[in-house]
Each structure stands twice: as C-alpha cells, then as structure tokens.
Amino acid sequence: MPFTANRAFKRAPRLLVEAKGMYYTAADGRRILDGTAGLWCVNAGHCREPIAHAIAEQAARLDYAPGFQMGHPLEFELASRLAELLPGDLDHVFFANSGSEAVDSALKIALAYWQAKGEPSRTRLIGRLRGYHGVGFGGISVGGIDTNKKQFASQLLPNVDHLPHTHDARNTFARGQPEHGRELANELEVLVQRYGASTIAAVIIEPVAGSTGVLIPPKGYLERLREICTRHGILLIFDEVITGFGRLGAPFAADYFGVQPDLMTVAKGITNASVPMGAVFVRRGIYETVVNATEQGIEFFHGYTYSGHPLACAAALATLGVYRDEGLFERAASLAAYFEDTVHSLRGAPHVVDVRNLGIVAGIELESRPGKPGARAFEVFTRCFNDENVLIRTTGDIIALSPPLIVEKEQIDEIVGSIKSVLERVD
C-alpha cells in the first residue's frame, strides 16, 4: 500500500466502500465527512453524475486509442478547453496520467527546450526544500522532503540544487499570505552566481507547498522568483497538482497570485480524481521551439501508453463542465473568509502551535511528542476517523484540510469542531 504503514494498517484496516457528495461510506456503514477531498483531488465532490455518465458513455464508444502516431478527437477538444482557462500564452498541453508523470514530463520538456535553443549547457534543475513533486526519480530529485529520498539517495538525478523553504517562525498564525520571507527568493540569485545562469534549465516550485504541511508563499515571493528567472532566462515551472482547479478560489494559483509560469503541472482536480490523469501546460514559444528544431520525425521522445486516454479525457471534459456550471471556483472564493476564521478558531486549542491557510486549504501544526515526530497528528487522524466520522490528512505533525469545493459552512464547522474535540482528548 502506498505511503502506508502496511503492517499496522492490516491489523486495523480503514476501508471505504462508497462515496457521494461530501461523504464516504466506511465498510462498517458509517458516513465519513471528507475533509480532504480524497487526497486534495475530489474538488467537485464524490460520484458526480455528469462525470460518471461521461465515463460510462465513453467506455461504451471508444475504450482506448493508441497515442503513438494516432489520436482521438477528445484529447484535442480537452486541450482546447484547458487552454481557454489558462493564463497568458500557456496554450499547449502534454497529457500524462498522474502528478508524478506530469512533473517528470515537465522537467524533460525544459531540458528538450534548451537543447532545441542551442544551449545544451542548461541542465541544472532547481527545486525547493520541503517541496513535493511526486515520486518519480525526477520528482524526488527536485523535491525537498528527505524521507521520500532516503531509500533511493544513491540514484537521484545529478545537477540538482534547492532553494530554502519559506516556513518562517515570524509568520506564526498568519492569515492568508504572510508578511515575512519575500527575501528568500533572492537565494536563487546566489545559485545563479554559484553555477552561472547558462547552466540552469529551470526552477520548479509549488506556489503553495501542500504535502509538506501547507506552506503559503510570503507576499512578493513568487513575483520576485519570476523576476529573477526572467532576468536570467531560467524557466519557471509551477507544480499546481494541488492548487489547480479551484483550490484557491481561482482556476490556478498562477491566476490567484498574478504570476505567469513557463510550464505548469496539474493532475488531481483535472478529472475530479475519477480517472487518473496529469498534464503539463506549456507556453507557446517553448512548444514551437521544441517541435520546430527537428525537420522531420519525432520531435520529443517521451510519452505514455495512456497519455490522453479517452476515458480520462471524457472525465476531464465533464469535470470542467461541472466546475463551470456550478461556479465552484467562485464558490470557493466566497467561502475562503469563513474557512479562514473557522480554522483559526483552533488557535489556543491543545497542542496547536500554528495555523496556516489560503483559499480552501489549511495546515494546522501540532507540537510533536518528544522523540516521536508525527505520532500526535496520526492519533488525531485515527480518532477523527474512528470516533468523529471525519476524514482529515496528516503529514508529520501537521493536519492538512482541503475539503471539496461543494462544502457547506456547517460542514466546515463540523470538520474543525471534530479536530478540536479530539485535540482535547489527546495526550
């Protein structure tokens, strides 16, 4: 089982057998309120009829089409629909099947671009400490979570370095974007001086770092990174696997912050998690440079058997329709202030040392037990599930909340109230 203590789980399994709207149904029949949109991904709520119908209809019409030297209309229709949502000239799409695949694809596109530009010395990739970019070798190399690397450290990509993370004790209990930390972006200038701009291909970051415990970018930080990358001709990649499709109350974090990346990776909410899919969004000039560098034949030697899978495309098109028809991005924006006030009501609750939030995502950091990092938060997770019928997510000693965008205020109250109740009973 992925990212799971297998032996412990199999002694006391937590099994889900159905889902609808805001709720899972556990194997014992209990309704479980979903405080995490599955794994940050079920943005429109579970088992939505338009999406399920589109998948079933497509499976009966065209179950699979090969993606090598062949295509099908839905993948082009979906790419066009996505391009209409995207900011600036991010108007080309490369389909994958997960966030991990999207990240590795984006890194390859960046390297292919510099080869095509006649600057093959640009091979260095810059990530950020505490960053999460999936579990491919490219993703864990540019990622900055040590526990994800330690079993594979001898086989990581070369020519990788990392910016410092943006967690700053001066920002404790900040609401929305914190005031302190813009200057941390200047560390990119330090790396430019160390290696030379002509050796750096790309910088990849999450606009909001999710899996590490919801780290919100300080005011001006992303703008400063964009400025430095532009000055030195470095590609800027936004990993929006979590922030894409409404999590911040805008289509993408790039829209919310008003910062244009050169490439963007997405997954999760693109299909409401109903069928696996990932994608890389690419600026027009990058696409044209890569495909025009080869006179004939294959321009980009990369792809997957299931790139642009017909069922995933049908699911994604239906998902975009639900987002649009129900105004879910706008709904998330309208709920953000209430969500913020509610999660910050945990300030002063037992063991809580920080609360961070933006849009409809929050991180609640707990004091660790001596010598047992992560144990307190995991106990809160299991007690919320077993005693309160609420699903939360934890990473280390941080509780992460990211409910579906259809969440009601009363359900926000219930999620946060359950956490508070459990915190009062935890040693």
Wavefront OBJ file of the C-alpha trace (Angstrom):
o trace
v 0.000 0.000 0.000
v 1.376 3.450 -0.908
v 2.690 5.785 1.802
v 1.148 3.473 4.406
v 2.432 1.605 7.443
v 1.373 -1.701 5.918
v 1.646 -3.950 8.967
v -0.203 -1.511 11.220
v -2.939 -0.919 8.637
v -3.614 -4.598 8.108
v -4.053 -5.079 11.841
v -6.805 -2.433 11.893
v -7.829 -1.526 8.326
v -9.806 1.583 7.422
v -11.851 0.653 4.358
v -14.087 2.890 2.248
v -16.758 1.265 0.094
v -18.927 4.083 -1.310
v -18.908 7.837 -1.759
v -21.367 10.578 -2.627
v -21.057 14.345 -2.457
v -19.199 15.299 0.721
v -19.228 11.827 2.262
v -17.549 8.451 2.122
v -19.189 5.314 3.450
v -16.917 3.064 5.523
v -17.086 -0.726 5.404
v -18.947 -0.728 8.720
v -21.666 1.539 7.279
v -20.626 4.827 8.875
v -20.831 8.034 6.817
v -17.451 9.787 6.870
v -17.312 13.535 6.169
v -14.465 14.156 3.713
v -12.259 16.977 4.959
v -9.507 16.368 2.405
v -11.240 15.950 -0.984
v -9.823 12.430 -1.024
v -6.161 13.343 -1.467
v -6.601 17.023 -2.437
v -8.294 15.851 -5.636
v -12.097 15.419 -5.494
v -12.772 19.143 -5.879
v -16.374 18.804 -7.108
v -17.410 16.176 -4.560
v -17.741 12.449 -4.968
v -19.530 10.406 -7.649
v -20.917 13.353 -9.570
v -23.479 12.118 -12.088
v -22.315 14.147 -15.140
v -18.787 12.796 -14.721
v -19.833 9.199 -14.085
v -22.197 9.321 -17.086
v -19.491 10.709 -19.371
v -17.066 7.943 -18.364
v -19.625 5.175 -18.896
v -20.723 6.573 -22.253
v -17.143 6.918 -23.462
v -16.223 3.395 -22.322
v -19.015 2.032 -24.487
v -17.965 4.112 -27.531
v -14.143 4.145 -27.532
v -12.385 2.498 -24.605
v -8.809 3.115 -25.785
v -6.939 4.689 -28.664
v -3.150 4.423 -29.103
v -1.381 7.697 -28.535
v 1.762 6.981 -30.547
v 1.251 8.217 -34.142
v -2.521 8.198 -33.536
v -5.048 10.360 -31.763
v -8.716 10.830 -30.981
v -10.855 13.978 -31.026
v -11.497 14.226 -27.282
v -7.862 14.870 -26.372
v -7.753 17.863 -28.734
v -11.109 19.121 -27.521
v -9.886 18.877 -23.934
v -6.608 20.627 -24.715
v -8.545 23.481 -26.306
v -10.912 23.755 -23.330
v -7.984 23.828 -20.930
v -6.183 26.465 -22.995
v -9.238 28.717 -22.625
v -8.841 28.523 -18.838
v -5.095 29.091 -18.731
v -3.392 32.444 -18.219
v -1.242 34.145 -20.861
v 0.210 32.018 -23.623
v 0.119 28.726 -21.722
v -1.812 27.142 -24.567
v -0.263 23.748 -25.333
v -0.872 20.570 -23.337
v 1.053 17.334 -22.850
v -1.082 14.648 -21.202
v 0.175 12.170 -18.619
v -1.542 10.019 -16.001
v -0.553 11.495 -12.639
v 1.159 14.420 -10.998
v 4.381 12.446 -10.759
v 4.359 11.769 -14.503
v 3.459 15.384 -15.221
v 6.452 16.615 -13.223
v 8.925 14.282 -14.912
v 7.430 15.289 -18.271
v 7.822 18.984 -17.472
v 11.467 18.509 -16.499
v 12.083 16.698 -19.783
v 10.319 19.428 -21.758
v 12.520 22.036 -20.071
v 15.692 20.129 -20.977
v 14.469 19.487 -24.524
v 13.753 23.194 -24.915
v 17.295 24.223 -24.086
v 18.688 21.567 -26.411
v 16.474 22.931 -29.178
v 17.529 26.502 -28.338
v 21.178 25.592 -28.795
v 22.012 25.966 -25.108
v 22.712 22.365 -24.071
v 24.728 23.524 -21.047
v 21.451 24.410 -19.302
v 20.919 21.136 -17.484
v 20.706 22.122 -13.817
v 17.308 21.874 -12.125
v 16.433 23.883 -9.016
v 13.759 22.711 -6.589
v 12.959 23.854 -3.075
v 13.416 22.308 0.351
v 10.196 20.766 1.699
v 8.841 20.720 -1.853
v 6.845 17.723 -3.096
v 6.801 16.881 -6.790
v 5.611 13.299 -6.842
v 7.586 10.086 -6.647
v 9.341 9.668 -10.000
v 13.109 9.913 -9.843
v 12.899 13.388 -11.338
v 10.247 14.447 -8.851
v 12.035 13.204 -5.749
v 15.311 14.696 -7.003
v 13.917 18.221 -7.322
v 11.648 17.635 -4.331
v 12.852 18.564 -0.898
v 11.308 16.041 1.511
v 14.149 13.918 2.883
v 12.014 10.949 3.922
v 10.945 10.474 0.298
v 14.583 10.243 -0.808
v 16.486 8.290 1.813
v 15.845 4.806 0.391
v 16.872 5.918 -3.099
v 19.518 8.571 -2.422
v 22.251 6.915 -4.472
v 20.161 7.044 -7.652
v 18.849 10.611 -7.707
v 19.365 12.959 -10.646
v 22.661 14.864 -10.778
v 22.887 18.628 -11.244
v 20.064 19.454 -8.856
v 20.025 22.066 -6.109
v 17.377 23.552 -3.852
v 16.126 26.903 -2.674
v 15.317 27.272 1.031
v 11.735 26.640 2.096
v 9.555 29.576 3.116
v 8.498 28.440 6.593
v 9.315 31.332 8.935
v 8.533 31.445 12.663
v 7.754 35.160 12.336
v 4.637 34.198 10.357
v 3.030 32.009 13.022
v -0.795 32.103 12.822
v -0.673 34.338 9.750
v -3.944 34.639 7.878
v -3.504 34.207 4.148
v -0.177 35.251 2.666
v 2.359 36.003 5.425
v 4.312 39.240 5.615
v 7.796 37.846 6.113
v 10.005 35.911 3.704
v 9.961 37.639 0.326
v 13.740 37.920 0.537
v 14.095 34.124 0.476
v 13.536 34.277 -3.278
v 16.890 36.058 -3.540
v 18.591 32.734 -2.823
v 18.039 31.996 -6.494
v 20.480 34.805 -7.275
v 23.013 33.070 -5.018
v 22.637 29.859 -7.034
v 22.964 31.799 -10.280
v 26.229 33.265 -9.042
v 27.443 29.831 -7.900
v 26.658 27.878 -11.067
v 26.137 30.509 -13.756
v 22.794 31.255 -15.361
v 23.917 29.470 -18.525
v 23.870 26.137 -16.659
v 20.376 26.406 -15.102
v 17.445 24.995 -17.061
v 14.504 25.508 -14.730
v 13.205 26.239 -11.262
v 10.250 24.147 -10.075
v 8.129 25.050 -7.057
v 4.648 24.570 -5.699
v 3.036 28.033 -5.449
v 1.523 26.723 -2.196
v 3.501 23.800 -0.793
v 0.828 21.252 0.087
v 2.085 17.825 1.093
v 4.769 19.253 3.344
v 2.080 20.846 5.527
v 0.576 23.829 3.663
v 3.277 26.497 3.402
v 1.836 29.727 1.997
v 4.148 31.922 -0.128
v 5.095 35.216 1.543
v 3.845 38.389 -0.085
v 6.016 39.260 -3.070
v 7.936 35.963 -3.018
v 6.540 34.451 -6.223
v 6.785 37.781 -8.017
v 10.457 38.020 -7.042
v 11.177 34.484 -8.272
v 9.517 35.286 -11.584
v 11.599 38.438 -11.892
v 14.882 36.602 -11.272
v 14.018 33.771 -13.647
v 13.091 36.234 -16.383
v 16.299 38.215 -15.927
v 18.478 35.124 -16.284
v 16.409 33.277 -18.881
v 15.526 30.443 -16.491
v 12.261 28.574 -16.995
v 9.825 28.767 -14.076
v 7.662 25.681 -13.505
v 4.635 25.851 -11.208
v 3.590 22.500 -9.778
v -0.158 23.059 -9.443
v -1.174 19.457 -8.893
v -2.845 20.613 -5.654
v -3.607 24.288 -6.322
v -5.046 23.779 -9.802
v -8.791 23.753 -10.473
v -10.194 25.999 -7.803
v -8.420 25.194 -4.551
v -7.534 28.874 -4.039
v -10.780 30.239 -5.445
v -9.299 30.785 -8.917
v -8.692 28.392 -11.807
v -4.994 28.179 -10.928
v -2.579 29.646 -8.409
v -0.973 31.474 -11.333
v -4.260 33.390 -11.661
v -4.635 33.936 -7.926
v -1.134 35.377 -7.497
v -0.928 37.022 -10.913
v 2.389 35.306 -11.701
v 2.922 33.631 -15.083
v 4.979 30.423 -15.120
v 6.571 28.984 -18.254
v 5.273 25.487 -17.597
v 2.616 24.211 -15.211
v 1.922 20.695 -13.986
v -1.553 19.544 -12.957
v -3.391 16.328 -12.070
v -5.890 15.537 -9.267
v -8.717 18.006 -9.908
v -8.427 17.823 -13.692
v -10.787 14.811 -13.669
v -12.120 15.237 -10.127
v -9.957 12.143 -9.464
v -12.475 9.904 -11.244
v -9.925 8.638 -13.788
v -6.165 9.124 -13.375
v -4.816 11.972 -15.477
v -1.998 14.513 -15.363
v -0.884 17.234 -17.735
v 1.824 19.756 -18.455
v 0.785 23.164 -19.738
v 3.426 24.769 -21.923
v 3.890 28.302 -23.220
v 3.529 28.599 -26.967
v 7.122 29.657 -27.606
v 8.510 26.648 -25.743
v 6.308 24.252 -27.715
v 7.235 25.849 -31.036
v 10.951 25.808 -30.228
v 10.915 22.084 -29.427
v 8.802 20.922 -32.380
v 10.480 23.192 -34.934
v 14.011 22.103 -34.002
v 13.555 18.797 -35.833
v 12.960 18.817 -39.591
v 11.067 15.528 -39.641
v 10.144 12.611 -37.420
v 9.572 12.563 -33.668
v 10.414 15.861 -32.004
v 10.071 14.812 -28.342
v 10.992 11.259 -27.360
v 8.693 10.890 -24.398
v 5.159 9.724 -23.654
v 2.960 7.120 -22.028
v 0.712 4.312 -23.237
v -2.217 6.063 -21.573
v -1.429 9.693 -22.468
v -4.739 11.364 -23.343
v -6.725 8.223 -22.508
v -10.291 8.504 -23.896
v -11.967 7.813 -20.540
v -9.764 10.357 -18.774
v -10.496 12.965 -21.451
v -14.235 12.353 -21.151
v -13.992 12.629 -17.370
v -11.969 15.835 -17.596
v -14.367 17.494 -20.037
v -17.324 16.615 -17.815
v -15.426 17.844 -14.746
v -14.689 21.196 -16.379
v -18.406 21.419 -17.158
v -19.327 20.863 -13.502
v -16.822 23.478 -12.353
v -18.255 25.977 -14.837
v -21.962 25.204 -14.447
v -21.872 25.242 -10.651
v -19.425 28.141 -10.355
v -17.253 26.110 -7.995
v -14.138 28.262 -8.314
v -16.181 31.335 -7.432
v -17.884 29.395 -4.650
v -14.506 28.529 -3.153
v -13.530 32.202 -3.225
v -16.754 33.152 -1.435
v -16.117 30.573 1.311
v -12.456 31.439 1.871
v -13.011 34.036 4.608
v -15.356 31.755 6.557
v -12.951 28.851 6.184
v -10.110 31.056 7.416
v -11.993 32.229 10.504
v -13.059 28.694 11.355
v -9.649 27.044 11.086
v -8.052 29.895 13.050
v -10.523 29.212 15.864
v -8.138 26.342 16.681
v -5.584 28.850 17.920
v -5.311 28.137 21.618
v -6.546 24.543 21.300
v -4.334 21.937 22.988
v -1.066 21.185 21.139
v -1.708 23.679 18.292
v 1.420 25.757 17.547
v 0.450 27.265 14.181
v -2.399 27.599 11.685
v -1.842 28.490 8.018
v -4.474 28.991 5.328
v -5.261 30.239 1.857
v -8.385 29.679 -0.210
v -9.905 26.359 0.847
v -6.749 24.771 2.214
v -5.271 24.906 5.701
v -2.418 23.457 7.721
v -2.750 23.016 11.482
v 0.626 22.344 13.053
v 0.845 20.447 16.329
v 3.620 20.274 18.878
v 5.482 16.989 18.416
v 5.807 14.427 21.154
v 9.414 14.120 22.358
v 11.181 11.526 20.245
v 8.005 10.627 18.342
v 7.521 13.047 15.446
v 4.195 12.579 13.693
v 2.670 10.389 16.400
v 0.345 13.031 17.845
v -1.094 14.078 14.473
v -1.563 10.461 13.418
v -3.515 9.785 16.599
v -5.720 12.775 15.785
v -6.240 11.339 12.289
v -7.300 7.913 13.554
v -9.533 9.328 16.292
v -11.229 11.712 13.862
v -11.963 8.767 11.565
v -12.980 6.254 14.220
v -14.716 8.495 16.770
v -15.856 11.595 14.847
v -16.583 10.144 11.383
v -14.403 12.800 9.769
v -11.528 12.215 7.334
v -8.514 14.502 7.677
v -4.966 14.190 6.360
v -1.721 14.448 8.285
v 1.882 14.908 7.243
v 4.332 14.727 10.087
v 2.659 16.616 12.927
v 0.637 18.826 10.601
v -3.064 18.351 9.868
v -3.966 19.348 6.317
v -7.526 20.298 5.374
v -8.734 20.659 1.781
v -12.428 19.752 1.572
v -14.318 19.514 -1.729
v -15.372 22.907 -3.060
v -19.035 21.948 -2.549
v -18.502 22.026 1.232
v -21.148 23.867 3.285
v -20.355 26.184 6.191
v -21.939 23.731 8.618
v -19.598 21.013 7.346
v -16.574 23.278 7.783
v -17.746 23.780 11.372
v -18.089 20.016 11.826
v -14.634 19.235 10.452
v -12.892 21.831 12.607
v -15.059 21.072 15.634
v -14.161 17.394 15.415
v -10.463 18.216 15.330
v -10.820 20.452 18.373
v -12.749 17.795 20.255
v -10.092 15.181 19.536
v -7.230 17.533 20.444
v -8.804 17.990 23.859
v -8.674 14.217 24.411
v -5.182 13.528 23.026
v -2.216 13.289 25.422
l 1 2 3 4 5 6 7 8 9 10 11 12 13 14 15 16 17 18 19 20 21 22 23 24 25 26 27 28 29 30 31 32 33 34 35 36 37 38 39 40 41 42 43 44 45 46 47 48 49 50 51 52 53 54 55 56 57 58 59 60 61 62 63 64 65 66 67 68 69 70 71 72 73 74 75 76 77 78 79 80 81 82 83 84 85 86 87 88 89 90 91 92 93 94 95 96 97 98 99 100 101 102 103 104 105 106 107 108 109 110 111 112 113 114 115 116 117 118 119 120 121 122 123 124 125 126 127 128 129 130 131 132 133 134 135 136 137 138 139 140 141 142 143 144 145 146 147 148 149 150 151 152 153 154 155 156 157 158 159 160 161 162 163 164 165 166 167 168 169 170 171 172 173 174 175 176 177 178 179 180 181 182 183 184 185 186 187 188 189 190 191 192 193 194 195 196 197 198 199 200 201 202 203 204 205 206 207 208 209 210 211 212 213 214 215 216 217 218 219 220 221 222 223 224 225 226 227 228 229 230 231 232 233 234 235 236 237 238 239 240 241 242 243 244 245 246 247 248 249 250 251 252 253 254 255 256 257 258 259 260 261 262 263 264 265 266 267 268 269 270 271 272 273 274 275 276 277 278 279 280 281 282 283 284 285 286 287 288 289 290 291 292 293 294 295 296 297 298 299 300 301 302 303 304 305 306 307 308 309 310 311 312 313 314 315 316 317 318 319 320 321 322 323 324 325 326 327 328 329 330 331 332 333 334 335 336 337 338 339 340 341 342 343 344 345 346 347 348 349 350 351 352 353 354 355 356 357 358 359 360 361 362 363 364 365 366 367 368 369 370 371 372 373 374 375 376 377 378 379 380 381 382 383 384 385 386 387 388 389 390 391 392 393 394 395 396 397 398 399 400 401 402 403 404 405 406 407 408 409 410 411 412 413 414 415 416 417 418 419 420 421 422 423 424 425 426 427
